[in-house]
Amino acid sequence: MKTLQDSIIFRHGAKIKGRIVQPPMLTNSGNDGYVTQDTLDYYAARSQSAGMIIVEYTTVSENGGPSRSWARDREQLTIYDDKFKPGMAKLATVIKKNGNKALLQLVHTGREANYLAQLGQPVYAPSAIDFSFLDYDVHELSDTQIKKIIEDFGSATKRAIDCGFDGVEIHGANHYLIQQFFSKWSNKRNDFWGGSPEKRMNFAKAVTDEVFKTAKKYAPKDFIIGYRISPEEIHDTVGYTWHESTQLIKTLTSEFDFDYIHLSLPEYNSKPNDSDKSFAELFQPALGGAVKEIIVGNIMNESDAEDAIRYADLVAVGRATLIDPQFGLKIQEGRGNEIIEKISPEQVKKSHLTPGLINIFSDPKMEPHLLGRESIYDLHQKGTLDESVIKNGTGSSYNLDNFKK
């Protein structure tokens, strides 16, 4: 019988305490991409939130973000240049101070780099499509630009290693660039990078190859490498279904020795429309025996987490760790009944929520919300939040996977 307190050993030897993971969640705390004191305080408070803490999606290229930023000093983090390494090294240190693992999620946001558009800079994607939900033009990436972005993923991996992170997660989910290449809706190319389902996999494979080559050259043997994927892209149009995404994962896990695959889900037990099995169950045959599976989605307390491990090896707990940053520690010590499940002004201070997160979650319109949010409505700064962030429920990247977009 699996328990939440079980230690987990990944295929290359890395060991974490318990089956709880803190997933990557945008903190809106960067300043021109740099780690700030707000960033450090937030993650320092969560050094015991889980056995493994994955830092929010961090851009690898100068043209790769930020996305969904809504104030000049509350942006997405980046690591496209060595100048960002000192802050990132401090970040890795504060997360690891209690012996838990620190990972960095790497991303290029592609068409979602809306803040670049606000600054009058070009935004790039696999194909130059007029997306109805964007108020700016999207430019098609050239073959040269694509190859540079692939190199950027390798350079970002090397910087993460230099900064002391225990691993990286390749972000292939949530409608960012890797998913955009895999989607037949957003990828209209007819070259090496698009056309057939196999060619739409090539960008993900090339990025993965670059990350693994870099890690094998520079990282410790137990360096953790994971891949995050949205199991389906189904809206008014279909980008792909689980039938295709499981083939992508089967291809990736057969060619590369991943430590884990991370499914981005709205609910941890979500199912596709054409199966009685959960996504977690449907992906397991594609993983092989050595690759761990992480699932996420609306796990708010110990009972939810206990139910979720029936489906996967590890469970990622997002919003609940915003409220109680000792979520994982309390479960590990058998004190799950002491987990605080409602936000309050007092808990905002104790949990070191960043000003950006406070403003998002104190807005009555924010979904998904924090239980008890009524108590912090007066903390909201009206007029500073981009309404599209609230409308789409994506401002803090809390595993909605843009299902509402």
C-alpha positions as CSV (number, residue, x, y, z in Angstrom):
1,M,0.0,0.0,0.0
2,K,1.3,3.4,-1.0
3,T,1.4,6.1,1.7
4,L,2.1,9.9,1.4
5,Q,5.1,9.5,3.7
6,D,6.9,7.0,1.4
7,S,10.3,8.1,0.2
8,I,10.7,8.1,-3.5
9,I,13.9,7.2,-5.4
10,F,14.1,8.4,-9.0
11,R,15.9,6.2,-11.6
12,H,19.2,8.1,-11.4
13,G,19.3,7.9,-7.6
14,A,17.8,11.1,-6.4
15,K,15.7,10.6,-3.3
16,I,12.9,12.7,-2.0
17,K,11.0,12.7,1.3
18,G,7.4,11.7,0.7
19,R,5.1,11.7,-2.3
20,I,4.1,15.4,-2.2
21,V,5.5,17.8,-4.8
22,Q,5.0,21.6,-5.0
23,P,4.2,22.3,-8.7
24,P,5.5,25.3,-10.6
25,M,3.2,28.3,-9.9
26,L,3.8,31.8,-11.2
27,T,4.5,34.1,-8.2
28,N,4.4,37.4,-10.1
29,S,7.5,38.4,-8.2
30,G,10.2,39.0,-10.8
31,N,11.6,42.4,-11.7
32,D,12.8,42.4,-15.3
33,G,13.1,38.7,-14.9
34,Y,15.3,38.9,-11.9
35,V,14.7,37.0,-8.6
36,T,13.6,39.6,-6.0
37,Q,13.4,39.5,-2.2
38,D,9.7,38.7,-2.5
39,T,10.6,35.7,-4.6
40,L,13.1,34.5,-2.0
41,D,10.8,35.0,0.9
42,Y,8.0,33.1,-0.8
43,Y,10.1,30.1,-1.6
44,A,12.0,30.2,1.7
45,A,8.6,29.8,3.4
46,R,7.9,26.8,1.3
47,S,11.2,24.9,1.8
48,Q,9.1,22.3,3.6
49,S,5.9,22.4,1.5
50,A,6.9,19.2,-0.3
51,G,9.8,16.8,-0.8
52,M,10.4,18.4,-4.2
53,I,9.7,22.0,-5.0
54,I,9.5,23.0,-8.7
55,V,10.1,26.7,-9.3
56,E,7.7,28.5,-11.6
57,Y,8.1,28.5,-15.3
58,T,11.3,30.3,-16.2
59,T,12.0,31.6,-19.7
60,V,15.1,30.3,-21.5
61,S,15.2,32.9,-24.3
62,E,15.0,36.7,-24.4
63,N,12.1,36.4,-26.8
64,G,10.5,33.7,-24.8
65,G,8.5,35.8,-22.3
66,P,7.3,37.1,-20.0
67,S,3.7,36.1,-20.4
68,R,0.6,37.2,-18.4
69,S,2.6,39.8,-16.5
70,W,0.5,42.7,-15.3
71,A,2.9,45.0,-13.6
72,R,6.4,46.1,-14.4
73,D,7.9,44.7,-11.2
74,R,5.7,41.6,-10.9
75,E,6.9,39.5,-13.8
76,Q,7.8,36.0,-14.8
77,L,11.3,34.9,-13.9
78,T,14.0,34.2,-16.6
79,I,17.4,32.6,-17.0
80,Y,18.4,33.4,-20.5
81,D,21.6,35.1,-19.5
82,D,24.3,34.6,-16.8
83,K,23.3,37.9,-15.2
84,F,20.3,36.1,-13.7
85,K,22.4,33.4,-12.0
86,P,23.2,35.1,-8.7
87,G,19.5,35.5,-7.9
88,M,18.8,32.0,-9.1
89,A,21.6,30.5,-6.9
90,K,20.1,32.2,-3.9
91,L,16.7,30.8,-4.8
92,A,18.0,27.3,-5.0
93,T,19.7,27.7,-1.7
94,V,16.6,28.9,0.2
95,I,14.5,26.0,-1.2
96,K,17.1,23.4,-0.3
97,K,17.8,24.7,3.2
98,N,15.7,21.8,4.9
99,G,17.0,19.1,2.7
100,N,14.3,19.0,0.1
101,K,14.9,19.0,-3.7
102,A,14.7,22.2,-5.8
103,L,13.9,22.0,-9.5
104,L,13.6,24.7,-12.1
105,Q,10.9,24.6,-14.8
106,L,12.1,25.8,-18.2
107,V,9.9,27.3,-20.8
108,H,9.6,29.4,-23.9
109,T,6.1,30.9,-23.9
110,G,5.8,31.4,-27.7
111,R,2.7,33.2,-28.7
112,E,1.8,33.8,-25.0
113,A,4.6,36.3,-24.5
114,N,2.0,39.1,-24.3
115,Y,4.2,41.4,-22.2
116,L,6.7,41.6,-25.1
117,A,3.9,42.8,-27.3
118,Q,3.0,45.5,-24.8
119,L,6.6,46.7,-25.0
120,G,6.3,46.8,-28.8
121,Q,8.5,43.8,-29.4
122,P,7.7,40.9,-31.8
123,V,6.1,37.7,-30.5
124,Y,7.0,34.4,-32.1
125,A,5.2,31.0,-32.6
126,P,5.5,28.0,-34.9
127,S,3.1,29.6,-37.4
128,A,1.9,33.2,-38.0
129,I,-1.8,32.7,-37.2
130,D,-4.3,35.4,-36.3
131,F,-5.4,34.1,-32.9
132,S,-8.7,35.6,-32.0
133,F,-7.9,35.8,-28.3
134,L,-4.7,37.8,-28.8
135,D,-4.7,41.6,-29.5
136,Y,-1.2,41.4,-31.2
137,D,0.4,39.8,-34.2
138,V,2.3,36.6,-34.0
139,H,5.3,36.0,-36.2
140,E,6.5,32.6,-37.5
141,L,9.8,31.3,-36.2
142,S,12.5,30.7,-38.8
143,D,14.5,27.5,-38.8
144,T,17.5,29.4,-37.4
145,Q,15.4,30.9,-34.6
146,I,14.1,27.5,-33.7
147,K,17.6,26.0,-33.4
148,K,18.6,29.0,-31.3
149,I,15.7,28.4,-28.9
150,I,16.7,24.7,-28.6
151,E,20.3,25.8,-27.7
152,D,18.8,28.2,-25.2
153,F,17.1,25.3,-23.4
154,G,20.6,23.7,-23.1
155,S,22.2,26.9,-21.8
156,A,19.4,27.4,-19.3
157,T,19.9,23.8,-18.1
158,K,23.6,24.5,-17.6
159,R,22.8,27.7,-15.6
160,A,20.3,25.7,-13.4
161,I,23.1,23.2,-12.7
162,D,25.6,26.0,-11.9
163,C,23.0,27.6,-9.5
164,G,22.6,24.4,-7.5
165,F,19.2,23.2,-8.7
166,D,18.7,19.4,-8.3
167,G,16.9,19.1,-11.6
168,V,14.9,20.8,-14.3
169,E,11.4,20.3,-15.7
170,I,10.8,20.8,-19.4
171,H,7.5,22.7,-19.8
172,G,5.6,21.1,-22.6
173,A,2.1,22.0,-21.3
174,N,-0.2,24.9,-20.8
175,H,-0.2,26.2,-24.4
176,Y,3.4,27.3,-24.4
177,L,5.9,26.9,-27.3
178,I,6.5,23.2,-27.0
179,Q,2.8,22.4,-26.9
180,Q,2.3,24.9,-29.7
181,F,4.6,22.9,-31.9
182,F,2.8,19.6,-31.0
183,S,-0.6,21.0,-31.7
184,K,-2.0,20.6,-35.2
185,W,-4.2,23.7,-34.6
186,S,-1.3,26.1,-33.9
187,N,1.4,24.4,-36.0
188,K,0.7,24.8,-39.7
189,R,4.3,24.2,-40.9
190,N,5.3,21.8,-43.6
191,D,9.0,21.5,-42.8
192,F,11.0,19.4,-40.4
193,W,9.1,21.0,-37.5
194,G,5.5,20.4,-38.6
195,G,3.1,18.6,-40.9
196,S,2.7,15.0,-39.8
197,P,2.2,14.0,-36.1
198,E,5.7,12.7,-36.1
199,K,7.2,16.0,-37.3
200,R,5.1,17.9,-34.8
201,M,7.0,15.9,-32.1
202,N,10.4,17.0,-33.5
203,F,10.7,20.2,-31.5
204,A,9.9,18.5,-28.2
205,K,12.4,15.8,-29.0
206,A,15.1,18.3,-30.0
207,V,14.7,20.3,-26.8
208,T,14.8,17.2,-24.7
209,D,17.9,16.0,-26.5
210,E,19.6,19.3,-25.8
211,V,18.6,19.3,-22.1
212,F,19.8,15.7,-21.6
213,K,23.1,16.3,-23.4
214,T,23.8,19.3,-21.2
215,A,22.9,17.4,-18.0
216,K,25.0,14.4,-18.8
217,K,28.0,16.6,-19.5
218,Y,27.7,19.0,-16.5
219,A,25.2,17.7,-13.9
220,P,25.6,15.2,-11.0
221,K,24.5,11.7,-11.9
222,D,21.3,12.0,-9.8
223,F,20.2,15.2,-11.6
224,I,16.4,15.0,-12.0
225,I,14.8,15.6,-15.4
226,G,11.1,15.7,-15.9
227,Y,8.6,16.7,-18.6
228,R,5.2,18.4,-18.1
229,I,2.4,17.8,-20.6
230,S,-1.2,18.7,-21.0
231,P,-2.9,15.4,-21.9
232,E,-5.3,17.1,-24.4
233,E,-5.8,20.3,-26.3
234,I,-9.5,20.5,-26.9
235,H,-11.4,23.7,-27.4
236,D,-13.5,24.9,-30.3
237,T,-10.8,23.3,-32.3
238,V,-8.7,20.2,-31.5
239,G,-5.0,20.5,-31.2
240,Y,-4.5,16.9,-30.1
241,T,-6.1,14.3,-27.8
242,W,-4.7,11.9,-25.3
243,H,-4.3,9.3,-28.1
244,E,-1.7,11.5,-29.7
245,S,-0.1,12.8,-26.5
246,T,0.5,9.4,-25.1
247,Q,2.3,8.6,-28.3
248,L,4.5,11.6,-27.7
249,I,5.3,10.6,-24.2
250,K,5.9,7.0,-25.3
251,T,8.4,8.3,-27.9
252,L,10.1,10.6,-25.4
253,T,10.4,8.0,-22.6
254,S,11.7,5.4,-25.0
255,E,14.5,7.7,-26.4
256,F,15.4,9.6,-23.2
257,D,15.7,8.4,-19.6
258,F,13.3,10.8,-17.9
259,D,12.9,10.6,-14.1
260,Y,9.2,11.6,-14.3
261,I,6.3,12.8,-16.4
262,H,4.1,15.5,-14.9
263,L,0.4,15.6,-16.1
264,S,-1.1,19.1,-16.0
265,L,-4.8,18.5,-15.1
266,P,-7.8,20.5,-13.9
267,E,-8.6,17.7,-11.5
268,Y,-6.2,14.9,-10.4
269,N,-8.7,12.2,-11.4
270,S,-9.8,13.9,-14.7
271,K,-10.9,11.6,-17.5
272,P,-11.2,12.2,-21.3
273,N,-14.6,12.1,-22.9
274,D,-13.9,8.8,-24.6
275,S,-12.6,6.6,-21.8
276,D,-13.7,5.4,-18.4
277,K,-10.1,5.6,-17.2
278,S,-8.4,8.7,-15.8
279,F,-5.6,10.4,-17.7
280,A,-3.2,9.2,-15.1
281,E,-4.1,5.6,-15.8
282,L,-4.1,6.1,-19.6
283,F,-0.5,7.5,-19.6
284,Q,1.0,4.8,-17.4
285,P,1.6,2.3,-20.3
286,A,3.6,5.0,-22.1
287,L,6.0,5.6,-19.2
288,G,7.7,2.3,-18.9
289,G,8.7,0.9,-15.5
290,A,11.4,3.4,-14.5
291,V,9.6,6.7,-15.1
292,K,7.6,8.2,-12.2
293,E,4.2,9.8,-12.8
294,I,3.1,13.1,-11.1
295,I,-0.4,14.3,-11.2
296,V,-1.9,17.6,-10.2
297,G,-5.3,19.3,-9.9
298,N,-7.4,20.5,-7.0
299,I,-5.6,18.6,-4.2
300,M,-6.5,20.8,-1.2
301,N,-6.0,18.6,1.9
302,E,-4.6,15.3,3.2
303,S,-7.7,13.4,2.2
304,D,-7.4,14.6,-1.4
305,A,-3.7,13.7,-1.5
306,E,-4.4,10.2,-0.2
307,D,-7.0,9.6,-2.8
308,A,-4.7,11.0,-5.6
309,I,-1.8,8.6,-4.9
310,R,-4.1,5.8,-5.9
311,Y,-3.6,7.1,-9.5
312,A,0.1,8.0,-9.6
313,D,3.5,7.9,-7.9
314,L,3.5,11.5,-6.7
315,V,0.9,14.2,-6.3
316,A,1.5,17.9,-6.8
317,V,-0.2,20.3,-4.4
318,G,-0.5,23.9,-5.6
319,R,-3.0,26.3,-4.1
320,A,-3.0,24.4,-0.8
321,T,0.7,25.2,-0.3
322,L,-0.1,28.9,-0.9
323,I,-2.4,28.8,2.1
324,D,-0.2,26.5,4.3
325,P,3.5,26.3,3.2
326,Q,4.1,23.4,5.6
327,F,1.6,21.2,3.9
328,G,4.1,18.5,3.1
329,L,5.9,18.7,6.4
330,K,2.7,18.3,8.4
331,I,1.8,15.2,6.4
332,Q,5.3,13.8,6.7
333,E,5.1,14.2,10.5
334,G,1.6,12.7,10.8
335,R,0.0,16.1,11.4
336,G,-2.2,16.3,8.3
337,N,-5.1,17.3,10.5
338,E,-3.3,20.5,11.3
339,I,-3.1,21.7,7.7
340,I,-4.6,25.2,7.4
341,E,-7.2,25.1,4.6
342,K,-8.4,28.7,4.6
343,I,-6.6,31.9,3.7
344,S,-6.8,34.8,6.1
345,P,-4.9,38.1,6.6
346,E,-2.8,36.4,9.3
347,Q,-2.1,33.4,7.0
348,V,-1.1,35.8,4.2
349,K,1.7,37.1,6.3
350,K,2.7,33.7,7.7
351,S,2.8,32.2,4.2
352,H,4.8,35.1,2.7
353,L,2.5,35.4,-0.3
354,T,4.0,37.9,-2.8
355,P,2.3,41.2,-3.4
356,G,1.4,39.9,-6.9
357,L,-0.3,36.8,-5.5
358,I,-2.1,38.8,-2.8
359,N,-3.6,41.0,-5.4
360,I,-4.7,38.1,-7.6
361,F,-6.3,36.1,-4.9
362,S,-7.9,39.0,-3.1
363,D,-9.9,39.7,-6.3
364,P,-13.5,38.4,-5.9
365,K,-13.4,37.4,-9.6
366,M,-10.3,35.1,-9.4
367,E,-10.8,31.5,-10.3
368,P,-9.6,29.1,-9.1
369,H,-9.8,30.8,-5.7
370,L,-8.5,30.2,-2.2
371,L,-11.0,29.1,0.4
372,G,-11.6,31.9,2.8
373,R,-10.8,34.6,0.2
374,E,-13.6,36.9,1.5
375,S,-11.3,37.7,4.5
376,I,-8.7,39.3,2.2
377,Y,-10.9,41.2,-0.3
378,D,-9.7,44.5,1.3
379,L,-6.1,43.7,0.3
380,H,-7.0,44.0,-3.4
381,Q,-5.5,47.0,-5.3
382,K,-8.1,47.9,-7.8
383,G,-7.0,49.0,-11.2
384,T,-3.7,47.2,-11.3
385,L,-4.7,43.8,-12.5
386,D,-5.0,42.9,-16.2
387,E,-8.7,41.8,-16.6
388,S,-7.7,39.1,-19.1
389,V,-5.8,37.4,-16.3
390,I,-9.0,37.1,-14.2
391,K,-11.3,36.3,-17.1
392,N,-9.2,33.4,-18.3
393,G,-8.4,32.1,-14.8
394,T,-4.8,31.8,-15.8
395,G,-3.0,34.6,-14.0
396,S,-1.2,32.4,-11.6
397,S,-0.9,29.3,-13.7
398,Y,-2.7,27.1,-11.3
399,N,-3.1,23.9,-13.3
400,L,-6.2,25.1,-15.2
401,D,-4.2,24.3,-18.3
402,N,-6.1,27.1,-20.0
403,F,-9.1,24.9,-20.3
404,K,-11.3,28.0,-20.1
405,K,-9.5,29.9,-22.8
